[in-house]
């Protein structure tokens, strides 16, 4: 199974909405931001997050690398993206002593 990893504008918007508060200050001097102030703060937070956010899984499991490549090209065409790559689960050769299953790691597909 292949997956597309990267940072997209949609992920950054969701993270910024969670992180950015509509209020400023502490208890005695706490006030609600105006719409313009909040939008400026939100844009600044989005720019910072887009620059430093770690790559995340953008797609569900795809059966072939060609499908993953098509998905990554489609994602790049639709929105601003960074660090798009195709990854798959690769066996490490070791076995987890607790579950007795083989340990897998993410590996970048180069094809």
N, CA, C and O atoms as a GROMACS GRO file, in nm:
protein
  444
    1UNK      N    1   0.083  -0.118   0.000
    1UNK     CA    2   0.000   0.000   0.000
    1UNK      C    3   0.088   0.125   0.000
    1UNK      O    4   0.188   0.132   0.071
    2UNK      N    5   0.050   0.221  -0.078
    2UNK     CA    6   0.125   0.345  -0.091
    2UNK      C    7   0.041   0.462  -0.040
    2UNK      O    8  -0.081   0.462  -0.052
    3UNK      N    9   0.109   0.560   0.015
    3UNK     CA   10   0.044   0.677   0.072
    3UNK      C   11   0.116   0.802   0.024
    3UNK      O   12   0.236   0.799  -0.002
    4UNK      N   13   0.043   0.912   0.012
    4UNK     CA   14   0.102   1.041  -0.024
    4UNK      C   15   0.115   1.123   0.104
    4UNK      O   16   0.018   1.143   0.177
    5UNK      N   17   0.236   1.171   0.130
    5UNK     CA   18   0.265   1.252   0.247
    5UNK      C   19   0.304   1.393   0.202
    5UNK      O   20   0.357   1.411   0.093
    6UNK      N   21   0.277   1.491   0.285
    6UNK     CA   22   0.315   1.628   0.255
    6UNK      C   23   0.244   1.725   0.347
    6UNK      O   24   0.178   1.687   0.443
    7UNK      N   25   0.260   1.853   0.314
    7UNK     CA   26   0.192   1.960   0.387
    7UNK      C   27   0.109   2.036   0.285
    7UNK      O   28   0.162   2.090   0.189
    8UNK      N   29  -0.021   2.040   0.306
    8UNK     CA   30  -0.110   2.111   0.215
    8UNK      C   31  -0.174   2.230   0.286
    8UNK      O   32  -0.175   2.238   0.408
    9UNK      N   33  -0.226   2.320   0.205
    9UNK     CA   34  -0.289   2.440   0.260
    9UNK      C   35  -0.412   2.406   0.344
    9UNK      O   36  -0.441   2.476   0.441
   10UNK      N   37  -0.483   2.300   0.309
   10UNK     CA   38  -0.601   2.259   0.385
   10UNK      C   39  -0.563   2.216   0.526
   10UNK      O   40  -0.629   2.254   0.622
   11UNK      N   41  -0.457   2.136   0.537
   11UNK     CA   42  -0.411   2.094   0.670
   11UNK      C   43  -0.368   2.213   0.754
   11UNK      O   44  -0.396   2.220   0.874
   12UNK      N   45  -0.299   2.307   0.690
   12UNK     CA   46  -0.250   2.425   0.762
   12UNK      C   47  -0.368   2.510   0.810
   12UNK      O   48  -0.364   2.563   0.921
   13UNK      N   49  -0.471   2.525   0.727
   13UNK     CA   50  -0.589   2.603   0.767
   13UNK      C   51  -0.657   2.542   0.888
   13UNK      O   52  -0.694   2.613   0.982
   14UNK      N   53  -0.674   2.410   0.888
   14UNK     CA   54  -0.737   2.343   1.001
   14UNK      C   55  -0.656   2.361   1.128
   14UNK      O   56  -0.711   2.388   1.235
   15UNK      N   57  -0.523   2.345   1.117
   15UNK     CA   58  -0.437   2.360   1.235
   15UNK      C   59  -0.437   2.503   1.286
   15UNK      O   60  -0.438   2.526   1.407
   16UNK      N   61  -0.437   2.600   1.196
   16UNK     CA   62  -0.437   2.741   1.236
   16UNK      C   63  -0.569   2.779   1.303
   16UNK      O   64  -0.570   2.856   1.399
   17UNK      N   65  -0.680   2.726   1.252
   17UNK     CA   66  -0.809   2.754   1.314
   17UNK      C   67  -0.815   2.703   1.458
   17UNK      O   68  -0.873   2.767   1.545
   18UNK      N   69  -0.754   2.588   1.482
   18UNK     CA   70  -0.751   2.533   1.618
   18UNK      C   71  -0.658   2.614   1.709
   18UNK      O   72  -0.688   2.634   1.826
   19UNK      N   73  -0.546   2.659   1.654
   19UNK     CA   74  -0.443   2.724   1.735
   19UNK      C   75  -0.474   2.871   1.764
   19UNK      O   76  -0.441   2.921   1.872
   20UNK      N   77  -0.536   2.940   1.671
   20UNK     CA   78  -0.558   3.084   1.680
   20UNK      C   79  -0.681   3.115   1.766
   20UNK      O   80  -0.789   3.061   1.742
   21UNK      N   81  -0.664   3.201   1.864
   21UNK     CA   82  -0.774   3.237   1.954
   21UNK      C   83  -0.839   3.367   1.911
   21UNK      O   84  -0.774   3.453   1.852
   22UNK      N   85  -0.966   3.382   1.941
   22UNK     CA   86  -1.039   3.504   1.908
   22UNK      C   87  -1.024   3.610   2.017
   22UNK      O   88  -1.075   3.721   2.004
   23UNK      N   89  -0.954   3.577   2.123
   23UNK     CA   90  -0.937   3.669   2.234
   23UNK      C   91  -0.790   3.699   2.255
   23UNK      O   92  -0.703   3.622   2.214
   24UNK      N   93  -0.762   3.812   2.317
   24UNK     CA   94  -0.625   3.849   2.350
   24UNK      C   95  -0.620   3.901   2.494
   24UNK      O   96  -0.719   3.952   2.546
   25UNK      N   97  -0.504   3.886   2.555
   25UNK     CA   98  -0.487   3.934   2.692
   25UNK      C   99  -0.528   3.829   2.794
   25UNK      O  100  -0.580   3.723   2.759
   26UNK      N  101  -0.504   3.863   2.922
   26UNK     CA  102  -0.542   3.773   3.030
   26UNK      C  103  -0.664   3.832   3.103
   26UNK      O  104  -0.715   3.937   3.064
   27UNK      N  105  -0.709   3.767   3.207
   27UNK     CA  106  -0.839   3.791   3.270
   27UNK      C  107  -0.881   3.937   3.288
   27UNK      O  108  -0.983   3.976   3.233
   28UNK      N  109  -0.809   4.017   3.361
   28UNK     CA  110  -0.868   4.151   3.382
   28UNK      C  111  -0.873   4.235   3.254
   28UNK      O  112  -0.962   4.319   3.239
   29UNK      N  113  -0.780   4.213   3.163
   29UNK     CA  114  -0.773   4.294   3.041
   29UNK      C  115  -0.808   4.216   2.916
   29UNK      O  116  -0.773   4.257   2.805
   30UNK      N  117  -0.877   4.105   2.930
   30UNK     CA  118  -0.911   4.020   2.816
   30UNK      C  119  -1.016   4.087   2.728
   30UNK      O  120  -1.114   4.143   2.777
   31UNK      N  121  -0.992   4.082   2.595
   31UNK     CA  122  -1.088   4.140   2.503
   31UNK      C  123  -1.098   4.054   2.377
   31UNK      O  124  -1.005   3.980   2.344
   32UNK      N  125  -1.209   4.065   2.308
   32UNK     CA  126  -1.228   3.992   2.184
   32UNK      C  127  -1.167   4.071   2.069
   32UNK      O  128  -1.181   4.194   2.062
   33UNK      N  129  -1.100   4.001   1.979
   33UNK     CA  130  -1.039   4.066   1.864
   33UNK      C  131  -1.146   4.105   1.762
   33UNK      O  132  -1.249   4.038   1.750
   34UNK      N  133  -1.120   4.213   1.690
   34UNK     CA  134  -1.211   4.250   1.582
   34UNK      C  135  -1.190   4.151   1.466
   34UNK      O  136  -1.095   4.073   1.466
   35UNK      N  137  -1.279   4.155   1.369
   35UNK     CA  138  -1.271   4.062   1.256
   35UNK      C  139  -1.140   4.082   1.179
   35UNK      O  140  -1.076   3.985   1.139
   36UNK      N  141  -1.102   4.208   1.157
   36UNK     CA  142  -0.978   4.237   1.083
   36UNK      C  143  -0.855   4.190   1.160
   36UNK      O  144  -0.764   4.131   1.101
   37UNK      N  145  -0.852   4.216   1.292
   37UNK     CA  146  -0.739   4.171   1.374
   37UNK      C  147  -0.728   4.020   1.374
   37UNK      O  148  -0.618   3.964   1.365
   38UNK      N  149  -0.842   3.953   1.386
   38UNK     CA  150  -0.843   3.807   1.388
   38UNK      C  151  -0.794   3.750   1.254
   38UNK      O  152  -0.718   3.654   1.252
   39UNK      N  153  -0.838   3.810   1.144
   39UNK     CA  154  -0.795   3.763   1.011
   39UNK      C  155  -0.645   3.782   0.993
   39UNK      O  156  -0.578   3.694   0.938
   40UNK      N  157  -0.591   3.893   1.038
   40UNK     CA  158  -0.446   3.917   1.029
   40UNK      C  159  -0.370   3.815   1.112
   40UNK      O  160  -0.268   3.761   1.068
   41UNK      N  161  -0.419   3.789   1.232
   41UNK     CA  162  -0.355   3.691   1.320
   41UNK      C  163  -0.363   3.552   1.258
   41UNK      O  164  -0.267   3.475   1.266
   42UNK      N  165  -0.475   3.519   1.197
   42UNK     CA  166  -0.494   3.390   1.134
   42UNK      C  167  -0.400   3.371   1.015
   42UNK      O  168  -0.342   3.264   0.999
   43UNK      N  169  -0.385   3.473   0.932
   43UNK     CA  170  -0.295   3.466   0.817
   43UNK      C  171  -0.150   3.450   0.863
   43UNK      O  172  -0.074   3.372   0.804
   44UNK      N  173  -0.112   3.522   0.966
   44UNK     CA  174   0.024   3.511   1.019
   44UNK      C  175   0.050   3.370   1.073
   44UNK      O  176   0.156   3.313   1.049
   45UNK      N  177  -0.047   3.316   1.146
   45UNK     CA  178  -0.034   3.181   1.200
   45UNK      C  179  -0.025   3.077   1.089
   45UNK      O  180   0.054   2.984   1.098
   46UNK      N  181  -0.105   3.093   0.983
   46UNK     CA  182  -0.101   3.000   0.869
   46UNK      C  183   0.035   3.002   0.802
   46UNK      O  184   0.089   2.897   0.768
   47UNK      N  185   0.090   3.121   0.781
   47UNK     CA  186   0.222   3.131   0.716
   47UNK      C  187   0.330   3.063   0.800
   47UNK      O  188   0.415   2.993   0.746
   48UNK      N  189   0.326   3.085   0.931
   48UNK     CA  190   0.424   3.022   1.020
   48UNK      C  191   0.410   2.870   1.019
   48UNK      O  192   0.510   2.798   1.010
   49UNK      N  193   0.287   2.822   1.028
   49UNK     CA  194   0.264   2.677   1.029
   49UNK      C  195   0.304   2.612   0.897
   49UNK      O  196   0.359   2.502   0.896
   50UNK      N  197   0.276   2.679   0.785
   50UNK     CA  198   0.310   2.622   0.654
   50UNK      C  199   0.462   2.605   0.642
   50UNK      O  200   0.509   2.510   0.579
   51UNK      N  201   0.538   2.696   0.702
   51UNK     CA  202   0.683   2.689   0.693
   51UNK      C  203   0.742   2.580   0.782
   51UNK      O  204   0.841   2.518   0.745
   52UNK      N  205   0.682   2.556   0.899
   52UNK     CA  206   0.747   2.465   0.994
   52UNK      C  207   0.672   2.335   1.024
   52UNK      O  208   0.721   2.253   1.102
   53UNK      N  209   0.556   2.315   0.964
   53UNK     CA  210   0.476   2.196   0.994
   53UNK      C  211   0.541   2.070   0.938
   53UNK      O  212   0.597   2.070   0.829
   54UNK      N  213   0.531   1.960   1.015
   54UNK     CA  214   0.584   1.832   0.969
   54UNK      C  215   0.489   1.772   0.866
   54UNK      O  216   0.369   1.799   0.866
   55UNK      N  217   0.546   1.688   0.778
   55UNK     CA  218   0.462   1.625   0.675
   55UNK      C  219   0.362   1.530   0.740
   55UNK      O  220   0.392   1.465   0.840
   56UNK      N  221   0.244   1.522   0.679
   56UNK     CA  222   0.139   1.435   0.729
   56UNK      C  223   0.081   1.356   0.612
   56UNK      O  224   0.105   1.387   0.496
   57UNK      N  225   0.006   1.254   0.646
   57UNK     CA  226  -0.056   1.170   0.545
   57UNK      C  227  -0.170   1.247   0.478
   57UNK      O  228  -0.263   1.292   0.545
   58UNK      N  229  -0.161   1.262   0.346
   58UNK     CA  230  -0.263   1.335   0.271
   58UNK      C  231  -0.367   1.243   0.209
   58UNK      O  232  -0.481   1.284   0.187
   59UNK      N  233  -0.329   1.118   0.181
   59UNK     CA  234  -0.420   1.027   0.112
   59UNK      C  235  -0.447   0.904   0.197
   59UNK      O  236  -0.378   0.876   0.294
   60UNK      N  237  -0.549   0.831   0.157
   60UNK     CA  238  -0.573   0.699   0.212
   60UNK      C  239  -0.485   0.601   0.135
   60UNK      O  240  -0.412   0.643   0.045
   61UNK      N  241  -0.489   0.474   0.169
   61UNK     CA  242  -0.402   0.378   0.103
   61UNK      C  243  -0.437   0.364  -0.045
   61UNK      O  244  -0.553   0.352  -0.083
   62UNK      N  245  -0.333   0.368  -0.125
   62UNK     CA  246  -0.348   0.353  -0.269
   62UNK      C  247  -0.273   0.228  -0.312
   62UNK      O  248  -0.164   0.200  -0.260
   63UNK      N  249  -0.329   0.152  -0.404
   63UNK     CA  250  -0.276   0.019  -0.435
   63UNK      C  251  -0.148   0.020  -0.518
   63UNK      O  252  -0.066  -0.072  -0.504
   64UNK      N  253  -0.127   0.121  -0.602
   64UNK     CA  254  -0.007   0.122  -0.686
   64UNK      C  255   0.063   0.257  -0.676
   64UNK      O  256   0.000   0.357  -0.643
   65UNK      N  257   0.193   0.260  -0.706
   65UNK     CA  258   0.264   0.387  -0.702
   65UNK      C  259   0.217   0.485  -0.810
   65UNK      O  260   0.228   0.606  -0.793
   66UNK      N  261   0.166   0.432  -0.921
   66UNK     CA  262   0.118   0.522  -1.026
   66UNK      C  263  -0.007   0.598  -0.979
   66UNK      O  264  -0.023   0.716  -1.011
   67UNK      N  265  -0.093   0.532  -0.905
   67UNK     CA  266  -0.210   0.601  -0.848
   67UNK      C  267  -0.166   0.707  -0.747
   67UNK      O  268  -0.223   0.816  -0.742
   68UNK      N  269  -0.066   0.674  -0.668
   68UNK     CA  270  -0.015   0.770  -0.570
   68UNK      C  271   0.046   0.891  -0.641
   68UNK      O  272   0.031   1.004  -0.596
   69UNK      N  273   0.116   0.866  -0.751
   69UNK     CA  274   0.175   0.977  -0.827
   69UNK      C  275   0.066   1.066  -0.886
   69UNK      O  276   0.078   1.188  -0.882
   70UNK      N  277  -0.040   1.006  -0.939
   70UNK     CA  278  -0.152   1.083  -0.992
   70UNK      C  279  -0.217   1.166  -0.882
   70UNK      O  280  -0.253   1.282  -0.903
   71UNK      N  281  -0.233   1.107  -0.764
   71UNK     CA  282  -0.292   1.177  -0.651
   71UNK      C  283  -0.205   1.297  -0.612
   71UNK      O  284  -0.257   1.406  -0.586
   72UNK      N  285  -0.072   1.277  -0.607
   72UNK     CA  286   0.016   1.387  -0.569
   72UNK      C  287   0.013   1.499  -0.672
   72UNK      O  288   0.015   1.617  -0.636
   73UNK      N  289   0.007   1.465  -0.802
   73UNK     CA  290  -0.002   1.568  -0.906
   73UNK      C  291  -0.134   1.644  -0.896
   73UNK      O  292  -0.138   1.766  -0.915
   74UNK      N  293  -0.241   1.573  -0.868
   74UNK     CA  294  -0.372   1.638  -0.852
   74UNK      C  295  -0.372   1.732  -0.732
   74UNK      O  296  -0.428   1.842  -0.738
   75UNK      N  297  -0.311   1.689  -0.624
   75UNK     CA  298  -0.302   1.773  -0.504
   75UNK      C  299  -0.221   1.899  -0.531
   75UNK      O  300  -0.260   2.008  -0.489
   76UNK      N  301  -0.110   1.884  -0.602
   76UNK     CA  302  -0.028   2.001  -0.636
   76UNK      C  303  -0.103   2.098  -0.725
   76UNK      O  304  -0.086   2.220  -0.712
   77UNK      N  305  -0.186   2.047  -0.816
   77UNK     CA  306  -0.260   2.134  -0.907
   77UNK      C  307  -0.373   2.208  -0.836
   77UNK      O  308  -0.407   2.320  -0.875
   78UNK      N  309  -0.431   2.148  -0.734
   78UNK     CA  310  -0.547   2.208  -0.668
   78UNK      C  311  -0.513   2.311  -0.563
   78UNK      O  312  -0.585   2.409  -0.548
   79UNK      N  313  -0.404   2.291  -0.489
   79UNK     CA  314  -0.373   2.383  -0.380
   79UNK      C  315  -0.223   2.393  -0.358
   79UNK      O  316  -0.145   2.314  -0.413
   80UNK      N  317  -0.184   2.491  -0.278
   80UNK     CA  318  -0.043   2.511  -0.246
   80UNK      C  319   0.004   2.398  -0.154
   80UNK      O  320  -0.057   2.372  -0.051
   81UNK      N  321   0.113   2.331  -0.193
   81UNK     CA  322   0.164   2.217  -0.117
   81UNK      C  323   0.315   2.228  -0.100
   81UNK      O  324   0.382   2.304  -0.169
   82UNK      N  325   0.366   2.150  -0.007
   82UNK     CA  326   0.510   2.148   0.019
   82UNK      C  327   0.551   2.006   0.056
   82UNK      O  328   0.476   1.934   0.123
   83UNK      N  329   0.669   1.965   0.013
   83UNK     CA  330   0.730   1.836   0.050
   83UNK      C  331   0.640   1.716   0.019
   83UNK      O  332   0.621   1.629   0.105
   84UNK      N  333   0.585   1.710  -0.100
   84UNK     CA  334   0.500   1.598  -0.140
   84UNK      C  335   0.589   1.478  -0.174
   84UNK      O  336   0.683   1.490  -0.253
   85UNK      N  337   0.560   1.364  -0.114
   85UNK     CA  338   0.636   1.241  -0.143
   85UNK      C  339   0.547   1.120  -0.123
   85UNK      O  340   0.447   1.124  -0.051
   86UNK      N  341   0.585   1.011  -0.189
   86UNK     CA  342   0.512   0.885  -0.180
   86UNK      C  343   0.587   0.793  -0.084
   86UNK      O  344   0.708   0.775  -0.097
   87UNK      N  345   0.515   0.735   0.011
   87UNK     CA  346   0.576   0.645   0.109
   87UNK      C  347   0.500   0.513   0.114
   87UNK      O  348   0.384   0.504   0.075
   88UNK      N  349   0.570   0.412   0.163
   88UNK     CA  350   0.508   0.281   0.182
   88UNK      C  351   0.564   0.218   0.309
   88UNK      O  352   0.666   0.263   0.361
   89UNK      N  353   0.497   0.114   0.358
   89UNK     CA  354   0.540   0.046   0.480
   89UNK      C  355   0.642  -0.061   0.444
   89UNK      O  356   0.613  -0.149   0.363
   90UNK      N  357   0.760  -0.053   0.503
   90UNK     CA  358   0.869  -0.144   0.471
   90UNK      C  359   0.903  -0.226   0.596
   90UNK      O  360   0.916  -0.169   0.704
   91UNK      N  361   0.916  -0.358   0.583
   91UNK     CA  362   0.953  -0.440   0.699
   91UNK      C  363   1.097  -0.411   0.743
   91UNK      O  364   1.186  -0.394   0.659
   92UNK      N  365   1.120  -0.406   0.874
   92UNK     CA  366   1.254  -0.378   0.926
   92UNK      C  367   1.334  -0.505   0.950
   92UNK      O  368   1.456  -0.499   0.961
   93UNK      N  369   1.268  -0.618   0.960
   93UNK     CA  370   1.338  -0.743   0.987
   93UNK      C  371   1.333  -0.783   1.134
   93UNK      O  372   1.368  -0.896   1.168
   94UNK      N  373   1.290  -0.693   1.220
   94UNK     CA  374   1.279  -0.726   1.362
   94UNK      C  375   1.135  -0.758   1.397
   94UNK      O  376   1.041  -0.723   1.325
   95UNK      N  377   1.120  -0.828   1.510
   95UNK     CA  378   0.986  -0.869   1.555
   95UNK      C  379   0.958  -0.806   1.690
   95UNK      O  380   1.044  -0.805   1.778
   96UNK      N  381   0.838  -0.754   1.707
   96UNK     CA  382   0.797  -0.696   1.833
   96UNK      C  383   0.777  -0.810   1.934
   96UNK      O  384   0.697  -0.900   1.909
   97UNK      N  385   0.849  -0.809   2.047
   97UNK     CA  386   0.839  -0.920   2.142
   97UNK      C  387   0.701  -0.931   2.209
   97UNK      O  388   0.662  -1.040   2.252
   98UNK      N  389   0.630  -0.822   2.217
   98UNK     CA  390   0.500  -0.825   2.282
   98UNK      C  391   0.392  -0.883   2.192
   98UNK      O  392   0.315  -0.969   2.234
   99UNK      N  393   0.386  -0.837   2.068
   99UNK     CA  394   0.279  -0.879   1.977
   99UNK      C  395   0.320  -0.992   1.884
   99UNK      O  396   0.235  -1.053   1.819
  100UNK      N  397   0.449  -1.021   1.878
  100UNK     CA  398   0.504  -1.125   1.789
  100UNK      C  399   0.478  -1.095   1.641
  100UNK      O  400   0.472  -1.186   1.559
  101UNK      N  401   0.463  -0.967   1.608
  101UNK     CA  402   0.444  -0.927   1.470
  101UNK      C  403   0.568  -0.853   1.422
  101UNK      O  404   0.644  -0.798   1.502
  102UNK      N  405   0.586  -0.852   1.291
  102UNK     CA  406   0.701  -0.784   1.233
  102UNK      C  407   0.684  -0.633   1.244
  102UNK      O  408   0.574  -0.580   1.224
  103UNK      N  409   0.793  -0.562   1.276
  103UNK     CA  410   0.791  -0.417   1.289
  103UNK      C  411   0.808  -0.357   1.150
  103UNK      O  412   0.894  -0.399   1.073
  104UNK      N  413   0.723  -0.257   1.119
  104UNK     CA  414   0.728  -0.190   0.989
  104UNK      C  415   0.769  -0.045   1.008
  104UNK      O  416   0.746   0.014   1.114
  105UNK      N  417   0.830   0.014   0.903
  105UNK     CA  418   0.867   0.155   0.907
  105UNK      C  419   0.825   0.221   0.777
  105UNK      O  420   0.805   0.154   0.676
  106UNK      N  421   0.812   0.354   0.779
  106UNK     CA  422   0.778   0.427   0.658
  106UNK      C  423   0.904   0.448   0.576
  106UNK      O  424   1.006   0.493   0.628
  107UNK      N  425   0.897   0.416   0.446
  107UNK     CA  426   1.008   0.436   0.355
  107UNK      C  427   0.958   0.517   0.236
  107UNK      O  428   0.845   0.499   0.190
  108UNK      N  429   1.043   0.606   0.186
  108UNK     CA  430   1.008   0.687   0.071
  108UNK      C  431   1.023   0.604  -0.056
  108UNK      O  432   1.124   0.538  -0.077
  109UNK      N  433   0.921   0.610  -0.140
  109UNK     CA  434   0.922   0.536  -0.266
  109UNK      C  435   0.994   0.620  -0.371
  109UNK      O  436   0.959   0.736  -0.394
  110UNK      N  437   1.096   0.561  -0.432
  110UNK     CA  438   1.169   0.626  -0.540
  110UNK      C  439   1.151   0.539  -0.664
  110UNK      O  440   1.204   0.428  -0.670
  111UNK      N  441   1.077   0.589  -0.760
  111UNK     CA  442   1.048   0.503  -0.873
  111UNK      C  443   1.043   0.568  -1.002
  111UNK      O  444   1.019   0.502  -1.103
   0.00000   0.00000   0.00000
